Amino acid sequence: MKFTGTERYVAPADLAVAVDAAVTLERPLLVKGEPGTGKTELARQVAASLNLPIVEWHIKSTTRAQQGLYDYDAVSRLRDSQLGDERVRDVRNYIRRGKLWQAFAAESRVLLLIDEIDKADIEFPNDLLQELDRMEFHVYETGETVTARHRPVVIITSNNEKELPDAFLRRCFFHYIRFPDPETMAAIVRVHFPDIKDRLLAEALTRFYALRDQPGLKKKPSTSEVLDWLKLILAEDLAPEDLKGDGRSLLPRLHGALLKTEQDVALFERLAFLDRQARR
């Protein structure tokens, strides 16, 4: 099973090697990178490329590791017992399978995505060590042990908001998605907008990287944001020369797709003011 990217996803050589290495080692692939660099989409495209069903577990700040295994609804069971419901005789009626259980019980091999693991509590990764390592867990309410029928391909994404425990990192194959260089970015853009004109693409990327590389920027625009910007540019049918701002600032047209904080907008307005002062 080799991953080389898809028609909808441009995978640099080092990323393709990382995916193949994780699959070969049967270890989770931990993917880090800036928000918007395609980490979640990577998992979906790997699943499509390898012809695997995908089970997606999107992590929130309130997510507990136990929820990935199963939930036992004791409250519903108590209520049903008070109502004389026969279902209370079998505790299995009140156990809801989590995403890991779904992946373990699948009839064929699947890809399990654990998305944005760094959003959860710091103990969350440690609580999954044994389950991801041994591919099994115990259900205390029924006394059964759930073992994976087929070891899933596991991809875990992180935006690097929190440091992950060393014990967890040891069990993963790690890859950091570097921000695409202009050549790679042009290839990514052409996947989404195959008919874009060369001059427009060149001018747009020149302005994008100049904006992104500006010192002092609080939030650098990402790949997803430049794609949104180009979608607006094409919808407005703008020419390359139209991408320049109104002359009173250094901001490009439709900059709201790229800059998401008032501090960053103010930064470019200050720079334009200083530039006008210097020209007098």
C-alpha positions as CSV (number, residue, x, y, z in Angstrom):
1,M,0.0,0.0,0.0
2,K,1.7,3.2,-1.2
3,F,0.5,6.7,-1.0
4,T,1.5,9.2,-3.7
5,G,-1.2,11.8,-3.3
6,T,-4.4,12.0,-5.3
7,E,-5.9,14.1,-8.0
8,R,-7.3,16.4,-5.2
9,Y,-4.3,16.4,-2.9
10,V,-0.7,17.4,-3.7
11,A,1.6,15.4,-1.4
12,P,5.3,16.4,-1.2
13,A,7.7,13.4,-1.3
14,D,8.6,13.6,2.4
15,L,4.9,13.5,3.4
16,A,4.3,10.5,1.1
17,V,7.3,8.7,2.7
18,A,5.9,9.4,6.2
19,V,2.5,8.0,5.4
20,D,4.1,4.8,3.9
21,A,6.4,4.5,6.9
22,A,3.6,4.7,9.4
23,V,1.6,2.1,7.5
24,T,4.6,-0.3,7.3
25,L,5.4,0.1,11.0
26,E,1.7,-0.1,12.0
27,R,2.1,2.9,14.1
28,P,0.0,6.0,14.3
29,L,1.1,8.9,12.0
30,L,1.2,12.1,14.1
31,V,0.9,15.0,11.7
32,K,1.6,18.5,12.9
33,G,1.6,21.8,11.1
34,E,0.0,25.2,11.0
35,P,-3.8,25.3,10.9
36,G,-5.1,25.2,7.3
37,T,-2.2,23.2,5.9
38,G,-4.4,20.2,5.0
39,K,-3.8,17.8,7.9
40,T,-7.4,16.6,8.2
41,E,-7.8,16.5,4.4
42,L,-4.6,14.4,4.3
43,A,-6.3,11.6,6.3
44,R,-9.3,11.6,3.9
45,Q,-7.2,11.5,0.8
46,V,-5.0,8.7,2.3
47,A,-8.2,6.7,2.9
48,A,-9.4,7.4,-0.6
49,S,-6.0,6.5,-2.1
50,L,-5.7,3.2,-0.2
51,N,-9.4,2.4,-0.7
52,L,-10.1,2.3,3.0
53,P,-13.3,3.4,4.8
54,I,-12.6,6.3,7.2
55,V,-13.7,6.7,10.8
56,E,-13.3,10.3,12.0
57,W,-13.0,11.3,15.6
58,H,-12.9,15.1,16.0
59,I,-11.5,16.2,19.3
60,K,-12.9,19.1,21.4
61,S,-11.7,20.6,24.6
62,T,-14.3,18.6,26.5
63,T,-13.6,15.2,24.8
64,R,-12.5,12.4,27.1
65,A,-10.5,9.4,26.0
66,Q,-13.2,7.0,27.3
67,Q,-15.7,8.5,24.8
68,G,-13.5,7.0,22.0
69,L,-14.0,3.5,23.5
70,Y,-17.7,3.6,24.6
71,D,-20.3,5.4,26.7
72,Y,-22.4,3.7,29.4
73,D,-25.7,5.4,29.8
74,A,-26.5,4.5,33.5
75,V,-29.1,7.3,33.7
76,S,-31.2,5.8,30.9
77,R,-30.9,2.3,32.4
78,L,-32.1,3.6,35.8
79,R,-35.1,5.4,34.2
80,D,-36.0,2.3,32.3
81,S,-35.8,0.1,35.4
82,Q,-38.2,2.4,37.1
83,L,-40.6,2.1,34.2
84,G,-40.3,-1.7,34.2
85,D,-38.6,-1.9,30.7
86,E,-37.3,-5.4,29.9
87,R,-34.3,-3.8,28.2
88,V,-32.6,-3.2,31.6
89,R,-31.8,-7.0,31.9
90,D,-29.0,-6.6,29.2
91,V,-26.5,-3.9,30.0
92,R,-25.4,-3.9,26.4
93,N,-28.5,-2.0,25.5
94,Y,-27.0,1.0,27.3
95,I,-23.5,0.9,25.9
96,R,-22.8,3.2,22.9
97,R,-19.7,2.4,20.8
98,G,-17.1,5.1,20.4
99,K,-15.0,5.8,17.4
100,L,-12.2,3.4,18.4
101,W,-14.6,0.6,19.0
102,Q,-16.2,1.3,15.6
103,A,-12.7,1.1,13.9
104,F,-11.8,-2.1,15.9
105,A,-15.1,-3.8,15.0
106,A,-15.0,-3.0,11.3
107,E,-15.3,-5.9,8.9
108,S,-12.3,-4.7,6.9
109,R,-9.3,-2.5,7.6
110,V,-10.2,1.2,8.1
111,L,-8.4,4.5,8.5
112,L,-9.0,6.1,11.9
113,L,-8.6,9.9,12.1
114,I,-8.1,11.4,15.5
115,D,-8.3,15.1,14.6
116,E,-6.7,17.9,16.6
117,I,-5.7,15.9,19.6
118,D,-4.0,18.9,21.1
119,K,-7.4,20.4,21.9
120,A,-8.1,17.9,24.6
121,D,-6.8,17.8,28.2
122,I,-3.1,17.0,28.6
123,E,-3.9,13.5,29.9
124,F,-6.0,12.6,26.9
125,P,-3.1,11.1,24.8
126,N,-1.8,9.1,27.8
127,D,-5.2,7.7,28.3
128,L,-5.1,6.2,24.8
129,L,-1.6,4.7,25.0
130,Q,-2.6,1.1,25.7
131,E,-5.6,1.0,23.3
132,L,-3.5,2.4,20.4
133,D,-0.5,0.2,21.2
134,R,-2.3,-3.2,21.8
135,M,-5.3,-2.4,19.7
136,E,-7.7,-3.7,22.4
137,F,-9.6,-2.5,25.5
138,H,-11.8,-3.9,28.3
139,V,-15.5,-3.1,28.7
140,Y,-16.0,-3.3,32.5
141,E,-19.8,-3.3,32.4
142,T,-19.9,-6.5,30.3
143,G,-16.6,-8.1,31.2
144,E,-15.6,-8.4,27.5
145,T,-12.4,-7.4,25.8
146,V,-12.7,-5.7,22.4
147,T,-9.8,-6.5,20.1
148,A,-9.3,-5.0,16.7
149,R,-10.3,-7.4,13.9
150,H,-8.0,-5.6,11.5
151,R,-5.3,-3.1,12.8
152,P,-6.5,0.3,11.4
153,V,-4.3,2.9,9.8
154,V,-4.3,5.7,12.4
155,I,-3.6,9.3,11.5
156,I,-3.5,11.8,14.4
157,T,-3.4,15.6,13.7
158,S,-2.2,18.4,16.0
159,N,-2.0,22.2,15.6
160,N,0.8,22.2,18.1
161,E,-1.3,24.1,20.7
162,K,-0.1,21.8,23.5
163,E,3.0,19.7,24.0
164,L,2.2,16.0,23.7
165,P,3.6,13.5,26.3
166,D,6.9,11.7,25.5
167,A,5.3,8.3,26.1
168,F,2.7,9.1,23.5
169,L,5.2,10.5,21.0
170,R,7.4,7.3,21.2
171,R,4.5,5.3,19.9
172,C,4.0,7.5,16.8
173,F,5.7,8.2,13.5
174,F,6.0,11.9,13.4
175,H,5.8,14.3,10.4
176,Y,5.6,18.1,10.4
177,I,3.9,19.6,7.3
178,R,6.1,22.5,6.3
179,F,4.3,25.4,4.7
180,P,4.4,24.9,0.9
181,D,6.9,26.8,-1.2
182,P,5.6,28.9,-4.1
183,E,6.1,26.0,-6.6
184,T,4.2,23.5,-4.5
185,M,1.5,26.1,-3.7
186,A,1.1,26.8,-7.4
187,A,0.5,23.0,-7.9
188,I,-2.0,23.0,-5.1
189,V,-3.9,25.9,-6.6
190,R,-4.0,24.3,-10.0
191,V,-5.7,21.2,-8.4
192,H,-8.5,23.4,-7.2
193,F,-8.5,26.0,-10.1
194,P,-7.2,24.2,-13.2
195,D,-8.2,27.1,-15.5
196,I,-6.5,29.9,-13.6
197,K,-4.3,32.1,-15.9
198,D,-0.5,31.9,-15.3
199,R,-0.1,35.7,-14.9
200,L,-2.9,35.9,-12.4
201,L,-1.6,33.0,-10.4
202,A,2.0,34.4,-10.4
203,E,0.8,37.8,-9.3
204,A,-1.5,36.4,-6.6
205,L,1.2,34.2,-5.1
206,T,3.8,37.0,-5.2
207,R,1.4,39.2,-3.2
208,F,0.4,36.4,-0.9
209,Y,3.9,35.4,0.1
210,A,4.9,39.1,0.5
211,L,2.0,39.5,2.9
212,R,2.7,36.2,4.7
213,D,6.4,37.0,5.2
214,Q,5.7,40.5,6.7
215,P,7.4,40.7,10.1
216,G,5.1,41.3,13.0
217,L,2.1,39.4,11.6
218,K,0.0,37.9,14.4
219,K,-1.7,35.2,12.2
220,K,-0.1,34.2,9.0
221,P,-2.6,33.2,6.3
222,S,-2.7,29.5,5.5
223,T,-3.1,27.3,2.4
224,S,-6.9,27.2,2.9
225,E,-7.1,31.0,3.1
226,V,-5.1,31.6,-0.1
227,L,-7.5,29.2,-1.8
228,D,-10.5,31.2,-0.5
229,W,-8.8,34.4,-1.7
230,L,-8.2,33.0,-5.2
231,K,-11.8,31.8,-5.3
232,L,-13.0,35.3,-4.7
233,I,-10.6,36.7,-7.2
234,L,-11.8,34.4,-9.9
235,A,-15.5,35.1,-8.9
236,E,-14.8,38.8,-9.3
237,D,-12.9,38.2,-12.6
238,L,-10.0,40.4,-11.4
239,A,-6.9,41.0,-13.5
240,P,-3.4,40.7,-12.1
241,E,-3.1,44.5,-11.9
242,D,-6.4,44.6,-9.9
243,L,-4.8,42.8,-7.0
244,K,-3.1,45.8,-5.7
245,G,-4.9,47.7,-2.9
246,D,-6.4,51.2,-3.2
247,G,-3.1,53.0,-2.8
248,R,-3.9,54.1,0.8
249,S,-2.6,50.8,2.2
250,L,-0.4,47.9,1.3
251,L,-3.3,45.4,1.6
252,P,-4.3,43.5,-1.5
253,R,-7.9,43.4,-2.8
254,L,-10.3,41.2,-0.8
255,H,-7.7,40.9,2.0
256,G,-10.4,39.8,4.5
257,A,-9.9,36.3,3.1
258,L,-6.3,36.4,4.2
259,L,-6.0,38.5,7.3
260,K,-8.2,37.6,10.3
261,T,-7.3,40.0,13.0
262,E,-7.6,43.8,13.3
263,Q,-4.0,43.9,14.5
264,D,-2.7,42.6,11.2
265,V,-4.9,44.9,9.2
266,A,-3.7,47.8,11.3
267,L,-0.1,46.7,10.8
268,F,-0.3,47.1,7.0
269,E,-2.1,50.4,7.3
270,R,0.7,51.7,9.5
271,L,3.3,50.5,7.0
272,A,1.5,52.3,4.2
273,F,1.3,55.5,6.2
274,L,5.1,55.3,7.0
275,D,5.8,54.6,3.3
276,R,3.8,57.7,2.2
277,Q,5.6,59.8,4.8
278,A,9.0,58.6,3.5
279,R,8.0,59.5,0.0
280,R,7.3,63.2,0.8
